[in-house]
Amino acid sequence: MYKSMLRPRLGEAVIVDLGMGGARIVSPVILQVRENYQLKFSHHDRKLSFDVRVAWKKDASSASVGNFYGLSFLLSSRKEEALKALIDSLRVEEKAPKSGLDLKNYWNS
């Protein structure tokens, strides 16, 4: 997670759910609700970056895990196409035998 392109990385996060409208993550990083950040990650050696706004926060039961956050994507039409391509790719991978993916709730549209 990044606060902006000009600032260093804030820390790690795990994407729990992913959809066209947003994502749910868990992270030990303290994020502020209604603040904008950048979610950067790699998928099959492709680097992706999406601007997001924190919509909600839920404290985790274990401090070592971090907190749960709901993120809303702030998408341009180009970024929306990149997100659609990512989600379509994940859907194909999920159906592959022995993929190890469990993404039942990521499709929101």
Secondary structure, 3 states (H helix, E strand, C coil): CECCCCCCECCCCEEEEECCCEEEEEECCCCCCCCEEEEEEEECCEEEEEEEEEEEEECCCCCCCCEEEEEEECCCHHHHHHHHHHHHHHHHHHHCCCCCCCCCCCCCC
